[in-house]
Every structure is written in structure tokens, then in C-alpha cells.
Amino acid sequence: GVVGLVLKKGNLAFKDDETNKFHGQDVDVGDWVTFRPGDAKRIQLNGVECRIVEDSLLDMVIEDPAIVTHSKG
């Protein structure tokens, strides 16, 4: 998918460094976020499909994952 629920963040997530400047942007555990499928690493945790996405590869925070649809046209 292209939408994910933030379950956990690393302690270095959204910290500025030489490569990335976040300008105060951040996400919270429990936020819904969007990302490109190719940017996520797929893993299974206790049999549940999960994705690991680097902070700099998240596109946006959304309120409701149902608003993201895929139509062919």
C-alpha cells in the first residue's frame, strides 16, 4: 500500500543532519502517512505485513486513510 499507520519511530527520526533538513516537520505514533511503495522495506512482525520507511521518504500525514484511492483513468 501507499498508506501506513506510524507504529514506532527511531530516536533519530526527523532530526536534521547534513543531508536532510526537516524544518520542524515530524509525525507522531498513531498518524497515518503516505509514501511511495518502492520506498518502503517490507517485513513481517508476528505474521503481520509491515513496512519500514525512512523519515525523509514520507510524503504527508493524512487524517483518514480511506481518502487515498486508486482509480485507473
C-alpha positions in Angstrom: 0.0 0.0 0.0 0.8 3.6 -0.1 -0.7 4.5 3.3 0.6 3.4 6.6 0.0 3.8 10.3 3.0 5.0 12.3 3.6 2.4 14.9 7.1 3.5 16.1 9.8 6.0 15.4 13.5 5.7 15.9 15.2 8.2 18.2 17.0 9.8 15.3 13.8 10.2 13.2 13.1 13.8 11.9 16.4 15.1 13.3 18.3 17.5 10.9 21.6 16.3 9.6 24.0 17.1 6.8 21.7 15.5 4.2 18.2 16.2 5.5 16.6 19.3 6.9 13.1 18.8 8.3 12.3 22.4 9.3 10.3 21.2 12.3 8.2 18.6 10.4 7.5 15.5 12.3 5.0 12.7 12.7 3.5 11.1 15.8 2.9 7.4 16.6 -0.7 6.9 15.5 -0.5 9.2 12.5 -1.5 8.0 9.0 1.2 8.7 6.4 1.6 8.3 2.7 4.7 7.1 0.9 5.8 5.6 -2.4 5.6 1.7 -2.3 9.1 1.4 -3.6 10.5 3.5 -0.8 9.4 1.0 1.9 11.1 -2.1 3.2 8.7 -5.0 3.6 8.9 -7.1 6.8 6.7 -9.4 8.8 6.3 -8.9 12.6 4.5 -11.7 14.3 2.9 -12.7 10.9 1.7 -9.1 10.2 2.9 -7.4 7.0 4.7 -4.1 7.9 6.8 -1.5 6.1 9.8 0.4 7.3 10.1 3.8 5.7 12.8 6.4 6.3 11.6 9.7 7.6 12.8 11.6 4.6 10.8 9.4 2.3 7.4 10.1 3.9 5.2 12.3 1.7 2.5 13.6 4.0 0.3 13.0 7.1 -3.4 12.4 6.4 -6.4 12.2 8.8 -8.2 9.3 7.2 -6.6 6.5 5.1 -9.8 6.0 3.2 -9.3 9.2 1.3 -6.5 7.6 -0.7 -7.9 5.8 -3.7 -6.5 4.4 -6.9 -8.5 4.9 -10.0 -7.4 4.0 -13.4 -8.2 6.6 -15.9 
